[in-house]
Amino acid sequence: MENQRIRSISAERNSHDKALTLPNRNVYSAGASPAQSGDESRTSRRSSLSEVSGFSTASARTFIHEASTLVLETLEAGIKKHYLVPLTVAQRSRWRRKGVKLHIFNEHTFIAKHLSGGTVCEVCNKTVARRLGKQGYECRDCAMKCHKHCHVKVPNSCPKSTVHNMELAYITSPYTDKNIRML
């Protein structure tokens, strides 16, 4: 009920700013709390606008799972390039490069997508919740749709995989590699 109250107030934010108080909430990368990560200094405070409006900065972060491989696909001078992103670089707080983040598992090439309401996860057979942010993955080769956390549970290899056609370059450090910008 309180969550609904916050969202309804956000439309009239200017007239209720002084009366509205919210509990102190923090955002943690990949859903980890300070107790799970063991480092409370790494937490970040969301802006008051995002708290009142119900928008979450967590949806803008890249979902990372050690079982899948993160590849960054860029278009440079009209040529597609693929960069293999090591887990240590992917887990850093925030990094960005213009391009598409591909999550490769079992030869499926998953891309984060906004999925329409009523979409059923093809791994767990539950519906994918409709909310802000990219809430699911879709294999761009075979069009399999699933929850972000379910993509590492896909039992079969992709029948139309294009993973073997990619030429991968390795990113050693986002600070020394000109193709990656730190925020």
Secondary structure, 3 states (H helix, E strand, C coil): CHHHHHHHHHCCHHHHCCCCCCCCCEECHHHCCHHHHCCHHHCEECCHHHHHHCCCHHHHCCCCCCCCEEEEEEEECCEEEEEEECHHHHCCCCEECCCEEEEEECCEEEEEECCCCCCECCCCCCECCCCCCCCEEEECCCCCEEECCCHHHCCCCCCCCCHHHCCEEECCCCCCCCCCEEC
